[in-house]
Amino acid sequence: MEAIKLKELVDQMTVEEKIGQMIQLSSDFYNTTENEITGPMNEMYLTTEKMKTVGSVLGISGANQVKEIQRSHLESSRLGIPLLFMADIVHGYRTIFPIPLGLASSWDPKLVEQTASIAAKEAAVAGLHVTFSPMVDLVRDARWGRVMESTGEDAYLNQQMARAFVRGYQGPNLKEDVTKLAACVKHFAAYGAPIAGREYNTVNMSERQLRENYLPAYKAAIDEGSRLVMTAFNTVDGIPATGNSWLMNEVLRKEMGFDGVLISDWGAIGELIAHGVAENLKEAGTLAFEAGVDIEMMSAAYSSELKGLIESGTLDETKLDTAVLRILELKNDLGLFENPYRGADAQKETQEMFSPQNREVARMSAEQSIVLLKNEHVLPLRNDLKIALIGPNSQTRDLLGSWSWKGDTAETPSLYEGILQHVSTEQLVVIAEADMLDQSADEKLADVDVIVLALGETSEMSGEAASRTSLTLPGNQLELVKAVRRAAKPVVATLFNGRPLDLSAIVEEVDGLVEAWFPGSEGGTALANVLFGAVNPSGKLTMSFPRTIGQVPMYYNQDKTGRPINETNKTEKYLSKYLDVENTPLFPFGFGLSYTKFSYSALNFSHTTFTEEETVTVRVTVKNEGNVTGAEIVQLYVQDEVAKVVRPVKELKNFEKITLEPQAQKEVTFTLTAEALAYVHPDLMFAADNGTFKIMVGSDSENVQSETIRLITKLITK
């Protein structure tokens, strides 16, 4: 449909029909009989007539069901405006990939794009149009349960992953390619920084901090073309994001140039009352409407109050028309006016779901997401060993993680089943934790060569509304580790979890330690492949692992302090340090081991002094010193030595993943621009300064080689 016809359609609509487009309802309103829905309809101030005007639905999928609901809706809609169907397709639809924090550990945007493309294809044939993904919130506090849905603590890496997710979901043309979904970037803004890591809690930071660290990933997703943005539950400078006109109108719309659909999170408009910035739904609806929120998800401010506010002249109907036009443009760009059933296809649904090809990508993505944290000559395991498998996660199929809506744990191979692809049943003995704790299993371990200890969280322990005040292994797992040590056998601990954990109590007790996250539909197979060396691990952390909860929030790019600790002064007292633990993380950002060893040498620059019109080529030679092929993630960091504001001790500016055969080497090159050295100044201008910069290249944020360059520049502003 042409743009002019969309505007003509808006002109034909009544105020009630326009408001209906701005209302999103859950599946409860469509999966029940009319009698059962009376209560929810009353709570949402809806009538049967108003239901005919509703614009979108969340949480319904399945080609036949979606087509039937769409058909029924079109028959009752005066103007024949189709529904939008939306859902949380976060790390897979039917085929589940590793949680986003795990996918990010691959440091492979092309892989992330591929998983998002498969998720879109499966969801699209099931009738969906929009996914509430990617979540690009920068996170530094592992207590927050939704770190599992993030891609980590670094703004630069988050930008690359945000773009990859959007490309994978949307492709170049939503109308022509019905196997794609519209992406909805979330949660705008700074949702990942709640005080004390507590879900839905207040966020409090300076505007400079907001602009420098938290906004860039949203901007990257928007620049990549994300068609929707979701508001955050939290406050920004004391004002809830969903009713924050400055944040939405000035920053999102004007500065970032976002012209797509802005949707609230579930019930967020109504929650303005609980926040204490609105007395009732009328005031809440006014705040959200004036902030430019186009769709209200599952609260009743628009349905109950907007008509009266428009007709009384309190709110401008032209703004209503603008919001509705954005929604209709999205529907048009999805091709729904020409084909309201779009990609929904029951036959293709059967073919596409959980196909062997999709499962293969799930396995591969899990393998690349796994991070080897420790290896004292115990891994990879030989397939002639006798193995004891112990621990709460030894036979669990709870490997999908939060937001695995349509995933089926019954079809998810456990670690036990994965190991049996490498050894016989006679070589694998499973021992119950209770037997180990009461010391009755020592005899069973007598002829065992190695113990695999399967530890971690359950999927309910991370995700939305899953904040924790402790990051240690839950239950009796710490006792189990100590009990297993009695056998004096090599021990490999594996972890299924959705956040960085405090592993200080076990790291010295085990010979090998493998972080598998919640690895998805093929996670058990993938982890076993890594354990037995069929796959050489290459994943690296995108969130730091603390030594203790007392260090949290823990992140690698902390600001410099006036009393820094270093190797020469660490015995002194009056420094920025703890009395009882090191400042450093247990495992730093960017860290991950391999079954081979990489060396770095010959760090050099095309020139050591440059101007804003020039670029610097950074070169480093990386060699595989071992006897197996391996992949290495080469990381480039920068430190601004003198600036107008205190700068971080280091910042990631680029990375490259390379694969090297045994004894092979490669010169890796990075191009560094003056803009890459810019930052947000006290006047909130983005600029680079004259001065020296330490350039660091290495295998993680702590193991780097460094040299200094100088930038000579006029002020670069952006």
BAGUZA-137898 format. One record per residue (C-alpha): residue number from 1; residue in one letter; x, y, z. Coordinates in steps of 0.02 Angstrom, whole numbers, plus 50000, padded with zeros to 5 digits. Layout:
REM residues N
R    n  res      x      y      z
R  NUM    A      X      Y      Z
...
This chain:
REM residues 718
R    n  res      x      y      z
R    1    M  50000  50000  50000
R    2    E  50067  50172  49954
R    3    A  50105  50299  50090
R    4    I  49969  50416  50029
R    5    K  49841  50277  50044
R    6    L  49897  50241  50222
R    7    K  49863  50423  50265
R    8    E  49694  50411  50181
R    9    L  49659  50257  50286
R   10    V  49700  50354  50445
R   11    D  49581  50491  50389
R   12    Q  49440  50363  50373
R   13    M  49465  50298  50549
R   14    T  49363  50352  50699
R   15    V  49451  50403  50859
R   16    E  49403  50234  50933
R   17    E  49479  50141  50786
R   18    K  49639  50241  50799
R   19    I  49655  50207  50985
R   20    G  49623  50023  50952
R   21    Q  49779  50013  50845
R   22    M  49878  50072  50996
R   23    I  49816  49931  51108
R   24    Q  49906  49765  51124
R   25    L  49823  49617  51209
R   26    S  49892  49451  51269
R   27    S  49843  49280  51207
R   28    D  49719  49263  51351
R   29    F  49596  49370  51254
R   30    Y  49599  49252  51105
R   31    N  49627  49079  51177
R   32    T  49468  49078  51281
R   33    T  49281  49082  51252
R   34    E  49187  49247  51256
R   35    N  49114  49207  51427
R   36    E  49286  49172  51501
R   37    I  49354  49334  51435
R   38    T  49227  49449  51515
R   39    G  49331  49482  51671
R   40    P  49493  49525  51579
R   41    M  49395  49633  51457
R   42    N  49320  49732  51600
R   43    E  49491  49755  51679
R   44    M  49557  49824  51515
R   45    Y  49403  49934  51488
R   46    L  49362  49839  51330
R   47    T  49197  49797  51248
R   48    T  49158  49678  51107
R   49    E  49156  49827  50989
R   50    K  49324  49890  51051
R   51    M  49399  49717  51027
R   52    K  49363  49734  50841
R   53    T  49482  49883  50832
R   54    V  49631  49810  50928
R   55    G  49792  49821  50829
R   56    S  49909  49686  50896
R   57    V  49923  49528  50999
R   58    L  50068  49451  51095
R   59    G  50102  49272  51142
R   60    I  50003  49181  51007
R   61    S  50085  49073  50874
R   62    G  50048  48923  50766
R   63    A  50004  48947  50584
R   64    N  49827  48880  50593
R   65    Q  49781  48973  50753
R   66    V  49855  49138  50692
R   67    K  49766  49125  50525
R   68    E  49600  49088  50609
R   69    I  49617  49235  50729
R   70    Q  49669  49349  50587
R   71    R  49524  49291  50478
R   72    S  49398  49319  50617
R   73    H  49471  49489  50656
R   74    L  49467  49548  50475
R   75    E  49285  49497  50461
R   76    S  49241  49607  50610
R   77    S  49357  49753  50567
R   78    R  49262  49893  50478
R   79    L  49415  49945  50378
R   80    G  49497  49774  50364
R   81    I  49656  49821  50458
R   82    P  49754  49662  50500
R   83    L  49823  49616  50670
R   84    L  50008  49612  50713
R   85    F  50066  49455  50804
R   86    M  50215  49479  50920
R   87    A  50313  49370  51041
R   88    D  50476  49350  51137
R   89    I  50587  49256  51015
R   90    V  50748  49291  51108
R   91    H  50869  49148  51072
R   92    G  50768  49036  50960
R   93    Y  50587  48990  50926
R   94    R  50573  48801  50915
R   95    T  50758  48767  50894
R   96    I  50840  48847  51045
R   97    F  51013  48922  51033
R   98    P  51125  48970  51180
R   99    I  51063  49114  51286
R  100    P  51122  49282  51216
R  101    L  51259  49296  51348
R  102    G  51321  49130  51283
R  103    L  51304  49176  51100
R  104    A  51403  49335  51134
R  105    S  51542  49226  51206
R  106    S  51572  49163  51029
R  107    W  51628  49341  50983
R  108    D  51557  49300  50812
R  109    P  51425  49422  50746
R  110    K  51400  49317  50589
R  111    L  51354  49167  50695
R  112    V  51234  49273  50798
R  113    E  51154  49337  50638
R  114    Q  51133  49158  50576
R  115    T  51045  49102  50736
R  116    A  50929  49253  50730
R  117    S  50888  49215  50548
R  118    I  50839  49036  50591
R  119    A  50736  49095  50739
R  120    A  50645  49216  50625
R  121    K  50611  49085  50493
R  122    E  50536  48962  50619
R  123    A  50432  49098  50701
R  124    A  50373  49173  50536
R  125    V  50300  49011  50469
R  126    A  50210  48996  50637
R  127    G  50125  49162  50598
R  128    L  50227  49287  50697
R  129    H  50274  49460  50634
R  130    V  50377  49541  50772
R  131    T  50503  49479  50900
R  132    F  50539  49571  51062
R  133    S  50726  49555  51032
R  134    P  50868  49599  51037
R  135    M  50893  49654  51216
R  136    V  51047  49763  51204
R  137    D  51052  49829  51382
R  138    L  51231  49847  51444
R  139    V  51252  49751  51608
R  140    R  51383  49756  51744
R  141    D  51293  49673  51889
R  142    A  51277  49484  51886
R  143    R  51145  49488  52023
R  144    W  51021  49548  51891
R  145    G  50936  49396  51818
R  146    R  50921  49466  51643
R  147    V  51107  49467  51614
R  148    M  51071  49302  51526
R  149    E  50975  49398  51392
R  150    S  51114  49526  51367
R  151    T  51275  49516  51269
R  152    G  51382  49581  51411
R  153    E  51470  49726  51494
R  154    D  51553  49812  51346
R  155    A  51473  49948  51240
R  156    Y  51574  49912  51082
R  157    L  51541  49725  51082
R  158    N  51357  49755  51120
R  159    Q  51344  49867  50968
R  160    Q  51413  49732  50853
R  161    M  51296  49601  50925
R  162    A  51146  49718  50918
R  163    R  51174  49745  50733
R  164    A  51196  49559  50703
R  165    F  51032  49514  50788
R  166    V  50935  49646  50690
R  167    R  51011  49590  50523
R  168    G  50968  49410  50561
R  169    Y  50789  49444  50611
R  170    Q  50742  49572  50479
R  171    G  50848  49545  50325
R  172    P  50850  49680  50191
R  173    N  50664  49680  50146
R  174    L  50525  49627  50264
R  175    K  50389  49639  50133
R  176    E  50474  49527  50006
R  177    D  50546  49402  50128
R  178    V  50407  49325  50231
R  179    T  50533  49217  50326
R  180    K  50591  49371  50423
R  181    L  50524  49461  50576
R  182    A  50526  49643  50627
R  183    A  50649  49669  50770
R  184    C  50606  49764  50929
R  185    V  50761  49828  51019
R  186    K  50742  49840  51207
R  187    H  50736  49907  51339
R  188    F  50753  50093  51309
R  189    A  50848  50146  51408
R  190    A  50977  50087  51534
R  191    Y  50870  49943  51596
R  192    G  51029  49844  51630
R  193    A  51086  49958  51772
R  194    P  50960  49934  51913
R  195    I  51024  49980  52086
R  196    A  51080  49825  52182
R  197    G  51044  49716  52031
R  198    R  50861  49705  52080
R  199    E  50737  49682  51939
R  200    Y  50628  49834  51895
R  201    N  50727  49942  52017
R  202    T  50781  50123  52000
R  203    V  50922  50170  51882
R  204    N  51028  50318  51933
R  205    M  51171  50382  51824
R  206    S  51236  50540  51745
R  207    E  51183  50589  51570
R  208    R  51365  50575  51516
R  209    Q  51372  50396  51577
R  210    L  51206  50358  51492
R  211    R  51265  50428  51327
R  212    E  51437  50350  51328
R  213    N  51403  50173  51387
R  214    Y  51218  50133  51380
R  215    L  51144  50220  51228
R  216    P  51267  50162  51092
R  217    A  51198  49985  51075
R  218    Y  51019  50048  51053
R  219    K  51083  50171  50923
R  220    A  51174  50030  50832
R  221    A  51014  49926  50824
R  222    I  50915  50076  50762
R  223    D  51046  50118  50632
R  224    E  51036  49937  50573
R  225    G  50850  49966  50545
R  226    S  50760  49894  50697
R  227    R  50576  49931  50663
R  228    L  50522  49940  50845
R  229    V  50590  49999  51012
R  230    M  50522  49944  51181
R  231    T  50520  50060  51331
R  232    A  50607  50009  51492
R  233    F  50524  49984  51662
R  234    N  50655  50087  51752
R  235    T  50677  50272  51783
R  236    V  50799  50382  51688
R  237    D  50850  50534  51790
R  238    G  50704  50506  51906
R  239    I  50571  50491  51771
R  240    P  50506  50320  51717
R  241    A  50562  50286  51540
R  242    T  50387  50247  51479
R  243    G  50330  50423  51524
R  244    N  50495  50512  51491
R  245    S  50465  50638  51353
R  246    W  50646  50697  51346
R  247    L  50711  50519  51327
R  248    M  50587  50468  51194
R  249    N  50556  50627  51096
R  250    E  50724  50715  51108
R  251    V  50847  50571  51120
R  252    L  50761  50426  51032
R  253    R  50662  50517  50898
R  254    K  50765  50673  50861
R  255    E  50944  50628  50904
R  256    M  50940  50444  50853
R  257    G  50820  50472  50710
R  258    F  50704  50328  50757
R  259    D  50543  50338  50658
R  260    G  50473  50166  50694
R  261    V  50349  50100  50823
R  262    L  50379  50131  51008
R  263    I  50294  50001  51118
R  264    S  50283  49994  51306
R  265    D  50339  49842  51403
R  266    W  50204  49737  51486
R  267    G  50095  49849  51594
R  268    A  50227  49986  51599
R  269    I  50106  50130  51567
R  270    G  49993  50078  51710
R  271    E  50147  50061  51820
R  272    L  50176  50248  51809
R  273    I  50047  50256  51949
R  274    A  50150  50141  52061
R  275    H  50304  50243  52020
R  276    G  50213  50393  52090
R  277    V  50222  50506  51938
R  278    A  50038  50481  51893
R  279    E  49888  50481  52006
R  280    N  49777  50377  51892
R  281    L  49764  50300  51719
R  282    K  49716  50467  51643
R  283    E  49880  50546  51700
R  284    A  49979  50389  51657
R  285    G  49906  50382  51482
R  286    T  49941  50567  51457
R  287    L  50124  50549  51506
R  288    A  50152  50398  51393
R  289    F  50058  50475  51247
R  290    E  50156  50638  51260
R  291    A  50316  50535  51269
R  292    G  50268  50458  51102
R  293    V  50227  50281  51155
R  294    D  50132  50210  51006
R  295    I  50072  50044  51078
R  296    E  50018  50007  51256
R  297    M  50054  49827  51303
R  298    M  49932  49755  51429
R  299    S  49879  49902  51533
R  300    A  49720  50004  51514
R  301    A  49767  50187  51506
R  302    Y  49741  50208  51319
R  303    S  49585  50100  51309
R  304    S  49501  50188  51456
R  305    E  49560  50368  51444
R  306    L  49631  50416  51275
R  307    K  49465  50449  51187
R  308    G  49408  50573  51318
R  309    L  49578  50659  51322
R  310    I  49576  50679  51132
R  311    E  49395  50737  51121
R  312    S  49419  50863  51261
R  313    G  49569  50937  51171
R  314    T  49686  50891  51314
R  315    L  49787  50786  51193
R  316    D  49819  50827  51010
R  317    E  49732  50713  50885
R  318    T  49870  50747  50758
R  319    K  49990  50657  50876
R  320    L  49866  50514  50881
R  321    D  49866  50509  50691
R  322    T  50056  50508  50688
R  323    A  50063  50360  50808
R  324    V  49932  50263  50711
R  325    L  50019  50298  50546
R  326    R  50181  50225  50615
R  327    I  50088  50066  50664
R  328    L  50004  50054  50493
R  329    E  50171  50083  50407
R  330    L  50244  49935  50502
R  331    K  50098  49826  50449
R  332    N  50121  49886  50271
R  333    D  50308  49853  50272
R  334    L  50271  49676  50329
R  335    G  50153  49657  50180
R  336    L  50001  49625  50289
R  337    F  49880  49730  50187
R  338    E  49916  49624  50033
R  339    N  49933  49461  50130
R  340    P  49867  49469  50308
R  341    Y  49923  49289  50337
R  342    R  50099  49329  50277
R  343    G  50217  49181  50308
R  344    A  50098  49076  50413
R  345    D  50101  48904  50334
R  346    A  50057  48745  50428
R  347    Q  50145  48633  50302
R  348    K  50307  48733  50306
R  349    E  50288  48746  50494
R  350    T  50307  48557  50505
R  351    Q  50458  48559  50389
R  352    E  50550  48705  50465
R  353    M  50530  48672  50650
R  354    F  50678  48591  50735
R  355    S  50746  48530  50570
R  356    P  50912  48436  50563
R  357    Q  50992  48588  50483
R  358    N  50931  48703  50621
R  359    R  50988  48582  50755
R  360    E  51159  48577  50674
R  361    V  51174  48766  50692
R  362    A  51113  48751  50871
R  363    R  51252  48626  50907
R  364    M  51384  48730  50819
R  365    S  51332  48891  50907
R  366    A  51336  48803  51076
R  367    E  51510  48736  51042
R  368    Q  51574  48909  50998
R  369    S  51491  48986  51151
R  370    I  51572  48869  51277
R  371    V  51715  48947  51376
R  372    L  51859  48844  51447
R  373    L  51903  48929  51612
R  374    K  52034  48810  51682
R  375    N  52131  48660  51617
R  376    E  52267  48578  51720
R  377    H  52316  48442  51595
R  378    V  52149  48353  51610
R  379    L  52059  48405  51450
R  380    P  52020  48349  51321
R  381    L  51963  48182  51388
R  382    R  52019  48023  51301
R  383    N  51882  47906  51244
R  384    D  51966  47755  51326
R  385    L  51942  47823  51502
R  386    K  51818  47766  51632
R  387    I  51717  47917  51685
R  388    A  51611  47955  51837
R  389    L  51472  48081  51803
R  390    I  51409  48166  51960
R  391    G  51306  48319  51999
R  392    P  51132  48396  51984
R  393    N  51156  48436  51800
R  394    S  51227  48267  51747
R  395    Q  51065  48205  51668
R  396    T  50958  48361  51665
R  397    R  50876  48420  51505
R  398    D  50851  48592  51580
R  399    L  50977  48666  51459
R  400    L  50868  48788  51362
R  401    G  50868  48935  51481
R  402    S  50741  49072  51505
R  403    W  50643  49137  51353
R  404    S  50642  48966  51269
R  405    W  50454  48983  51242
R  406    K  50426  48844  51114
R  407    G  50580  48740  51154
R  408    D  50552  48563  51213
R  409    T  50666  48496  51348
R  410    A  50607  48319  51309
R  411    E  50701  48331  51145
R  412    T  50857  48409  51221
R  413    P  51003  48289  51242
R  414    S  51077  48290  51417
R  415    L  51263  48295  51455
R  416    Y  51249  48110  51497
R  417    E  51181  48072  51325
R  418    G  51314  48182  51246
R  419    I  51454  48089  51333
R  420    L  51383  47923  51273
R  421    Q  51418  47981  51096
R  422    H  51603  47967  51141
R  423    V  51615  47819  51262
R  424    S  51521  47658  51296
R  425    T  51395  47635  51435
R  426    E  51521  47524  51523
R  427    Q  51643  47669  51532
R  428    L  51518  47791  51609
R  429    V  51455  47776  51786
R  430    V  51327  47897  51857
R  431    I  51336  47926  52044
R  432    A  51201  48017  52142
R  433    E  51253  48171  52241
R  434    A  51179  48096  52399
R  435    D  51296  47946  52383
R  436    M  51446  48060  52371
R  437    L  51395  48165  52519
R  438    D  51372  48018  52635
R  439    Q  51540  47943  52581
R  440    S  51464  47783  52513
R  441    A  51524  47807  52335
R  442    D  51712  47795  52365
R  443    E  51712  47612  52310
R  444    K  51624  47656  52147
R  445    L  51761  47783  52110
R  446    A  51904  47663  52142
R  447    D  51927  47614  51959
R  448    V  51871  47780  51885
R  449    D  51998  47880  51784
R  450    V  51915  48050  51790
R  451    I  51763  48132  51870
R  452    V  51649  48249  51773
R  453    L  51554  48357  51896
R  454    A  51399  48436  51818
R  455    L  51354  48594  51915
R  456    G  51262  48759  51893
R  457    E  51092  48840  51906
R  458    T  50919  48789  51852
R  459    S  50841  48893  51713
R  460    E  50721  48976  51837
R  461    M  50869  49052  51930
R  462    S  50905  49177  51791
R  463    G  50800  49279  51673
R  464    E  50667  49410  51709
R  465    A  50622  49430  51893
R  466    A  50765  49313  51943
R  467    S  50884  49427  52037
R  468    R  50997  49344  52166
R  469    T  51094  49409  52316
R  470    S  51216  49265  52305
R  471    L  51317  49211  52155
R  472    T  51385  49050  52229
R  473    L  51329  48881  52167
R  474    P  51158  48841  52239
R  475    G  51107  48701  52354
R  476    N  51239  48579  52414
R  477    Q  51352  48596  52262
R  478    L  51499  48670  52358
R  479    E  51492  48524  52479
R  480    L  51483  48406  52332
R  481    V  51642  48477  52257
R  482    K  51735  48449  52420
R  483    A  51665  48274  52437
R  484    V  51720  48227  52261
R  485    R  51895  48286  52299
R  486    R  51911  48145  52427
R  487    A  51931  48021  52286
R  488    A  52096  48099  52232
R  489    K  52046  48084  52050
R  490    P  52056  48217  51914
R  491    V  51898  48322  51918
R  492    V  51819  48421  51776
R  493    A  51677  48537  51828
R  494    T  51550  48593  51698
R  495    L  51426  48734  51721
R  496    F  51252  48765  51653
R  497    N  51199  48939  51709
R  498    G  51132  49106  51652
R  499    R  51251  49229  51736
R  500    P  51430  49248  51797
R  501    L  51450  49150  51958
R  502    D  51565  49164  52108
R  503    L  51675  49012  52079
R  504    S  51812  49055  52204
R  505    A  51765  48911  52319
R  506    I  51785  48779  52183
R  507    V  51915  48843  52061
R  508    E  52061  48771  52161
R  509    E  51967  48609  52194
R  510    V  51949  48557  52012
R  511    D  52072  48520  51873
R  512    G  51961  48578  51733
R  513    L  51820  48706  51728
R  514    V  51704  48730  51580
R  515    E  51570  48866  51564
R  516    A  51430  48805  51450
R  517    W  51294  48933  51495
R  518    F  51119  48873  51452
R  519    P  51175  48805  51284
R  520    G  51010  48766  51199
R  521    S  50934  48620  51106
R  522    E  51098  48533  51067
R  523    G  51192  48590  51222
R  524    G  51226  48418  51296
R  525    T  51301  48358  51134
R  526    A  51402  48517  51111
R  527    L  51475  48512  51286
R  528    A  51526  48330  51266
R  529    N  51609  48371  51100
R  530    V  51713  48503  51187
R  531    L  51756  48390  51334
R  532    F  51821  48254  51218
R  533    G  51914  48370  51100
R  534    A  51803  48344  50948
R  535    V  51789  48533  50960
R  536    N  51928  48647  51021
R  537    P  51846  48777  51135
R  538    S  51862  48957  51077
R  539    G  51731  49054  51176
R  540    K  51780  49203  51282
R  541    L  51687  49291  51422
R  542    T  51587  49449  51388
R  543    M  51556  49476  51573
R  544    S  51688  49471  51710
R  545    F  51672  49335  51842
R  546    P  51696  49408  52017
R  547    R  51797  49332  52158
R  548    T  51654  49373  52277
R  549    I  51484  49456  52276
R  550    G  51563  49603  52366
R  551    Q  51652  49657  52206
R  552    V  51490  49672  52108
R  553    P  51458  49770  51999
R  554    M  51618  49703  51920
R  555    Y  51675  49757  51747
R  556    Y  51841  49772  51658
R  557    N  51827  49952  51597
R  558    Q  51813  50038  51765
R  559    D  51866  50219  51778
R  560    K  52039  50265  51839
R  561    T  52051  50318  52019
R  562    G  52163  50442  52107
R  563    R  52239  50305  52214
R  564    P  52260  50157  52099
R  565    I  52335  49993  52155
R  566    N  52476  49915  52054
R  567    E  52617  49790  52072
R  568    T  52734  49914  52156
R  569    N  52618  49982  52290
R  570    K  52494  49842  52329
R  571    T  52558  49821  52508
R  572    E  52508  49999  52551
R  573    K  52341  50032  52638
R  574    Y  52272  50197  52577
R  575    L  52230  50140  52402
R  576    S  52070  50099  52308
R  577    K  52065  49917  52359
R  578    Y  51984  49789  52473
R  579    L  52064  49723  52631
R  580    D  52006  49545  52602
R  581    V  52012  49511  52416
R  582    E  52100  49571  52259
R  583    N  52022  49704  52150
R  584    T  52038  49593  51999
R  585    P  51904  49473  51938
R  586    L  51923  49287  51955
R  587    F  51905  49275  51766
R  588    P  51916  49437  51666
R  589    F  51817  49503  51519
R  590    G  51879  49424  51358
R  591    F  51954  49273  51445
R  592    G  51945  49096  51378
R  593    L  52068  48954  51357
R  594    S  52099  48834  51213
R  595    Y  52172  48661  51191
R  596    T  52315  48747  51104
R  597    K  52420  48899  51150
R  598    F  52431  49063  51056
R  599    S  52577  49183  51064
R  600    Y  52576  49368  51021
R  601    S  52725  49461  50950
R  602    A  52781  49605  50840
R  603    L  52652  49733  50895
R  604    N  52682  49885  50786
R  605    F  52595  50036  50709
R  606    S  52596  50114  50538
R  607    H  52642  50276  50629
R  608    T  52643  50329  50810
R  609    T  52584  50508  50783
R  610    F  52431  50546  50679
R  611    T  52300  50678  50645
R  612    E  52111  50671  50636
R  613    E  52118  50650  50446
R  614    E  52231  50498  50460
R  615    T  52212  50321  50522
R  616    V  52334  50208  50612
R  617    T  52358  50028  50562
R  618    V  52391  49917  50712
R  619    R  52478  49752  50675
R  620    V  52513  49602  50784
R  621    T  52573  49427  50742
R  622    V  52478  49283  50821
R  623    K  52549  49107  50817
R  624    N  52472  48940  50861
R  625    E  52610  48862  50965
R  626    G  52519  48697  50990
R  627    N  52483  48539  50892
R  628    V  52295  48561  50862
R  629    T  52198  48686  50758
R  630    G  52120  48824  50861
R  631    A  52022  48986  50849
R  632    E  52082  49141  50941
R  633    I  51991  49304  50972
R  634    V  52117  49445  50956
R  635    Q  52063  49597  51055
R  636    L  52114  49781  51037
R  637    Y  52098  49898  51187
R  638    V  52134  50082  51211
R  639    Q  52171  50192  51361
R  640    D  52158  50381  51349
R  641    E  52301  50437  51461
R  642    V  52244  50617  51490
R  643    A  52067  50680  51457
R  644    K  51938  50810  51509
R  645    V  51849  50682  51617
R  646    V  51912  50525  51704
R  647    R  51924  50387  51576
R  648    P  51920  50196  51593
R  649    V  52078  50098  51623
R  650    K  52046  50017  51453
R  651    E  51908  50006  51322
R  652    L  51879  49875  51188
R  653    K  51887  49954  51016
R  654    N  51899  49806  50898
R  655    F  51920  49618  50889
R  656    E  51947  49482  50760
R  657    K  51920  49295  50770
R  658    I  52051  49195  50677
R  659    T  52082  49008  50653
R  660    L  52259  48941  50643
R  661    E  52328  48771  50602
R  662    P  52463  48700  50717
R  663    Q  52621  48807  50712
R  664    A  52540  48928  50589
R  665    Q  52545  49115  50618
R  666    K  52451  49265  50551
R  667    E  52475  49452  50555
R  668    V  52313  49528  50618
R  669    T  52280  49710  50572
R  670    F  52163  49837  50646
R  671    T  52126  50012  50583
R  672    L  52114  50144  50718
R  673    T  52032  50312  50684
R  674    A  52027  50472  50785
R  675    E  51840  50447  50807
R  676    A  51874  50281  50895
R  677    L  51971  50382  51025
R  678    A  51828  50505  51054
R  679    Y  51720  50510  51209
R  680    V  51579  50611  51287
R  681    H  51647  50772  51360
R  682    P  51577  50870  51509
R  683    D  51473  50974  51387
R  684    L  51403  50808  51318
R  685    M  51491  50833  51151
R  686    F  51570  50678  51076
R  687    A  51749  50724  51037
R  688    A  51931  50667  51031
R  689    D  52072  50764  51114
R  690    N  52254  50793  51077
R  691    G  52363  50678  51178
R  692    T  52435  50506  51205
R  693    F  52342  50342  51201
R  694    K  52398  50172  51258
R  695    I  52355  50041  51128
R  696    M  52339  49863  51195
R  697    V  52319  49701  51098
R  698    G  52301  49529  51173
R  699    S  52200  49374  51212
R  700    D  52091  49453  51347
R  701    S  52069  49617  51440
R  702    E  52213  49579  51561
R  703    N  52340  49488  51451
R  704    V  52393  49620  51326
R  705    Q  52545  49698  51245
R  706    S  52545  49887  51237
R  707    E  52625  50035  51151
R  708    T  52586  50221  51151
R  709    I  52531  50332  51007
R  710    R  52492  50518  50998
R  711    L  52343  50603  50918
R  712    I  52364  50780  50856
R  713    T  52194  50852  50819
R  714    K  52076  50995  50817
R  715    L  51923  50953  50921
R  716    I  51824  50817  50834
R  717    T  51640  50831  50874
R  718    K  51496  50721  50826
